Amino acid sequence: MLKKLTVIGCTMWILGLVTTIIGLNLTGNAKTWVSIVGNVIFLVGLGITGVVWVKRKKDEEKNAESK
């Protein structure tokens, strides 16, 4: 489960970063909307990756204490 979440999170933050960069090169209202969508996707992906990292860290600490 954590591996799937890691893949989803990493894919989302990479796609969000690419979308933001593409949005910065557009003109008009599309520039604003694509950049905002890219930023949101980036932050959600980064959040998922962070949550998975914290979960794995806690699991490692719990396993180290039980040994």
Buried (B, 14 or more C-beta within 10 A) or exposed (E): EEEEBBEBBBBBBEBBBEBBEBBEEEEEEEBEEBBEBBBBBBEBBBEBBEEBEEEEEEEEEEEEEEE
